[in-house]
């Protein structure tokens, strides 16, 4: 699916002032009419005169039907040397309220982001030369599914050690559910400007979105439009099909920059790119495969042991939760018992018995059997792991199961909005 798009749209020639043969800036009158302020870098020459450069308008978020998109105005002081607007957004969220699954249709997806901008900013849109729109970068994402999120965590942890050639996991982020390649982790780090890769668990991200939207609803001061939009987003991501598709999902996301696309002979002009995509329906999957091939090559021959601890941990928490003096739930005992269970599973019953204090051993095994784990089951743990799965089989991107069976591609944004508001007109 197409997960994100960032675009540059140049201003029409009549709104640019020529500085040199190859350098232009935006007419100040345009900024005045639009009421937009720019910030920049101030330098001093040898005579003490000030010189202002790299003028830019900070990103603003504007609401669309479901989700927000962002834009900023650049005065022409960067590598483009011509004033333009950068527009960014997630097509799936704009069209359907979530990005658990979505479309590969470049025409549908990219124009959804641009049309949302036109609807929200019609005055600014009228100053832009839309045929010049170019793709700065795009995100293409596909999903592998494992049995549950516990297994997904194990896969993510193994992926943190994967590197191949020029595609390295430079991230020091120890977040449980995400691993990145080609993206700097520190303030002074340098991210790749060709491609960045990310593998992450979708279900925890979705639950965070629900919490954030619920919080924003509580904080909303009665604005009916905002309330309607937040409720629409919540309804979309809490739908049972969306929740089900997110469980056990490991997403493999490629952020592909213009340089990377051009290296492969792809024209980044939006209209030309869409023309190519229409003539080649597999374009998105082909680009995704190409971007991941060096990392996936390292999976050949690798394997990992999968364990399903969810049932054991849930049972321990249900039976051994305590309450602190402040009235908060505590799972310390359950977590200690779970660590003890994992030790027996990993080392084997006999070795774990020799390493533990006898009183602790008796107490902990008694607590484990009290929740239904038999002593025979513990004694049969030998430390020999039979459930070893080849990694390449485990991380299986099944392109035929990326969408639920009843999924219908969303209507273009302009059609959706016309149905809600027949009087709505798009900027030309």
N, C-alpha and C positions, 0 to 999 in steps of 0.2 A: 504494500500500500504506500501511497504518497503521504508522508507524515508531516511535512513542513516545506515551506517555500519562502525564499527571500529574494526580492526583486529590486532592480534599480530602474526607475522611469525618469528619463531626462525631461527638463522643461522645454517648452517650445522655443525655437530660436529667438523669437521677438522679445522674450523675457530675459535674455542673457546679454550681458555687456562684455564686449571683447576687450581683453587686456593685452594679449599678444596673439600671434598667429595660432597658437594651440592652447590658449588659456582664456577661460571666460569666468565671469561671476554673475550671480543672480542680481537682477535689477532691484535696488533697494525699495523702489515703489511697490514692487510685488510683495515684499515682506511687510511693507506698511499696510497694504490692503488686506493681507491675510492676518495681520496682527500677530506675526510669529517673531520671536526673538532668537538670535543666534549667539552662541558662546564660542570662544576660540582661544588661540594661543597668542600672547602678546610678547614681542621681542623688541630690543632696542638696537639701533644701528650705531656706528661709531660716533655719530654726532648727537646721540641721545634721543633721536626721534623714535617714536613708537611705530611698530609694524604689527598689524593684526593678521594672523594667518589661521588656517585650518578651522574656518568658521563652520559650525555645525549646530543643528537644532536637536536637542535631546529627544530621545524616543518618547512618543506619547502612545498611550493605549486607547483604542477606540472600540466600542462595543459593536458586535455584529449580531446576527439573529441568535446564535448560541454562545459563541466564545469571542474573546477579544482578539484583535490584531494590532500590530504596532507599526508606527511609521516615524521617520525623521527626515528632515530636509538638510541637504548638504550643499553648501554655497558654491562648490566647484573648486575647493581648495585641497582636495585629495587627489588620488591617482587618476580619477576620471577627467579632471581639469574642465568640467562642465557641470553646472548645477543640476541636481537630480533629487528625487525622493526615493528613499528605500522603504519598502513595504514588506512586512513579515507576518506570517500566520500559519496556523495548522488547518489545512483544507477540511479534514475529516471533522474536526470540532466545529468549524464554521457551518458545515453542511448538515451534520447529524448530532452534534453535541458531545461526541466522544471520539477517541481514536484507538479504541480496542481493536477494531477492524475497520476497513474502509476501501476506497476505490484506488485502482491503478490508472485511471483515466486522467491523463495530464490536462486535457482540455477542460474537463469538469472541475478538477481540483484547483488548478492554478487560477483559473478565471473566478472561482469562488472567492479567493482571497482578494483579488483586485476589484471585483464587483462590490465586496463588502466595504472596501476603502472608498469607492466611488459613491456609494450610498451615504456613507457617514461624512464624507468630506467633498461634496459636489463642487464647491467653489475652488478648492485647491486642485481637484481633478481636472477642471477646465483649463488650467495652465499647462498641463502635461502633454507630452507628445507620446501617446500610448504605443504606437508601433515601434518605438525605440526600446520598449521594455526588455530587459535582459535578466537572466537567471544568475543571481550571485551564488546561491547554493540551494540544494534541495536535500531533503531527508527521505530515504526509502527504507521501509521497515517490514520485516517478515518475522513470523513467530514459530518457535519450536515449542512443543508441549510435552511436559513430563507428568508423572502421576499426580503430584501435588506440590505445594509451595516449599515443603521441607526438602524434597528432592531438588527443586529449583535452586535453593540456597546452596546445596552441595555443588551443583554444576557451576554456579557463579564463582564460588570459592576456588574451584579448579581453574576456571578461566583466568583468574587473576595472575596465574603463573605462565600464561601463554604469550609468547612473542614470536615473531617470524620476520626475518629480514628487516626491511625498513618500517614495518608495521609493528610498533612496540607498545606495550602497556606501560606508559609513563606515569600513570596516575598513582598517587599515594593515598587516594581516597579509600578508606577501609569500610565504606558503607556496605552493609550486608547484602544489598540487593543489586548492586551496579558495578560494572567494570568497564573501563574505557581504554581505547587505543588511539594515539595520535593527538590527545588533548592534554595540555599542560595542567598540572595540578596546583602549582604555586603561583603567586602573583607575578613573579619574574620568569616563569616558564614560557616556553614558546610552543604554541599549538601548531599542528600541521595546517597549512593553507591549501592542501589538496584534498585530503579526506580525513575524516574522523569517524571512528567506529565505537559503538557502544552496545553492550549486552546488559539487559536488566530485566527484573521481574515486574510484570505489569500489575498484578493484583495489589501489592502494597501501594504502588503509585496511585491506583484508582481509589483506594480507601483514603489516602491522604487528600485527594481531590474532594471526596465527599465531605471530609471534616472541614476543609477550607471553605467550601461553598456553604455549608451549614453555619459556620462561624460568620461569614459575610452576610448571610440572611439575618442572623441575630443582630448584627451591627447596623444593618440598613435602617435608616430613619424614616421608613414609610414611603420611599419612592416606589410608586407602582410599577414603573418601567423596569427598574433594577430588580425588583422582587419577581416580576414575571420572567425575566431572563435567567435569574439564578434558579428559580423553580424548574424552568425548562431544562437547564443543564443537569440539575439533580435527577430529574425524571429520566433523562437519557442515560446517565451512567449507573443508575440504580436498577435499570431494567434487568430482569433475571437472565436474559440471553447475554447481555453485556457482561454481567458478573461471572457467569459460567465460562464465557470465552476467555476471561482474564485469569481464571484460576489455573495454576500450574503453567502459565505462559511465560516463556523466556523470549524476549524480543531482541532481535539482532538488527540494529539501526545503522545505516550508512549515511553520513553527512558528506555530500559530494559537492565540492566547490567548482567554480567555473574553470579554474586551471586544470583540474583533473578531467573534467568533461572535454575541454579543448584538446588535451593530450590524446584523447580518443577520437578526435575529428568531429566532435559534436558542436554544432552551432548553438551558442547560449542565448541568441535572440529568442524571445519567448515564442513568437509566431513560427519561427523556423523549427524550434524544438517540438512544438505541438504538431507541426506538419510531419516531422520525423516519427513521433510517437503514434500518430494515426496510421501511418504506413507500416509500423512495426509494433504490433500489439505486445510483444514480449520485451519491449525496451526496458521497462522498470526492473523486471526480474533479471535481465541480462546485466544491467548496470550493477545491481545488488550483488550478483554472483561474482562479477569481476572485482568488486571492491573487497569482498571477503575471501577471495580464493587463497591468498597467502596465509591468512590466519587459519582457515579451515584445513589447509594442507597439513598443518601441525597436528591435527586431530587423528590423522591416519596412524593406526597402531596404538594409540593411547586408549586407556580404559579407566574406569573408576567404579568404586563400590558404592552402590546405592542402598541407603537404609531408610526405612519409614518409621521414624520415631514419634510421629504426631500422636498416634493412639496412646502410646505409653505416657508421653508428657502430659497430654490432656487429662488422662486418668489420674496421674499424680497430682496435678494442680487441683482437680475437682475434689480429691480426698484429703489433701494436706495443706489446703489454704489456711492461713491464720490471719488474724486481724491485729494490727499494731495499736498501741495506746491512743494514737490519733484517729483511729477508725479506718485506716487504709488497709487494703488487702496485701498480704505478703505471701510470696511463693518460694521463700528461701529453702524450706524443708523439701518441697517438691523438686526444686532445681538440684539440691544436693543428692537426692535419691536418683534423679535422672542421670547425673554425672556418674554415680556409682554403677547404675545399670549399664551405661555406655562403656565403663571400664571393664566389666565382666564380658560384655559383648566383644570388645576389642582384644583383650588379653586372653580370654578363656577363663572358665570357672576356676580351675585349679591354680593357675598363676595368680589370679586376682585374690584368691583366698590366702595364698602365702604372703601377699604384700599388705594385707589389711589387718588392723587390730581386731582381735577376736570379738570383743564386746561390740565394736562398730559393725563388724560383719554380721553378727547375730541380729542386731537391731535393724540394720538396713535390709537384710534379706527378709526378715519378718514383715517389714513395712511393704516390701515389693509383693510378697505373696498375698498380702491383705487386699491388694487391688486386683487380684486375679492372675498374676504371673506365677505359674507353678514352679516349685523347686526343681522339678525334672527339666523344665524349660531352661532354667538358669544353668543347670548342670550340663546341658547339651551344648552350651556355648563354648566352643573350642578355640575361638580366635581365628579359625579358618573361614575366610569369606568367599562364599560361592556365588553371591549375587553381584558379580563383576560384569559390567556392561561396556562394550566398546563405545568410546566417546562419540565416534562419528555416527553410530546407530542411535545413540541417545539424543544427540542434537540433530534431529531429522527435521528439516524444513519441508513440510508437506504443502506444496503450493496449492493443492486441490482442497485443502481444509482450512484455508486462512479465513474463510467467511462462514457464518452459520447457514444452515440449509435454507432458511426462510428469508435470507437477506435480499433486499431489493436496493439497487443503486439509487442514491438520493437524487432528487430533481436538481437541476442547476439552481443556484441561489436566486437568480432573478425570477425564476418561476415560483420558487417557494415564497418569496417576498410579495409577488403579485397576488398570490392567493390570500396572503394575510392583509395586503393593502393594495387593492386594484389601482389606486391613484399614484402609486410609487413610480417615479421615473429615474432611470440611471443617468449619470453624467455621460456626455458624449465624448 
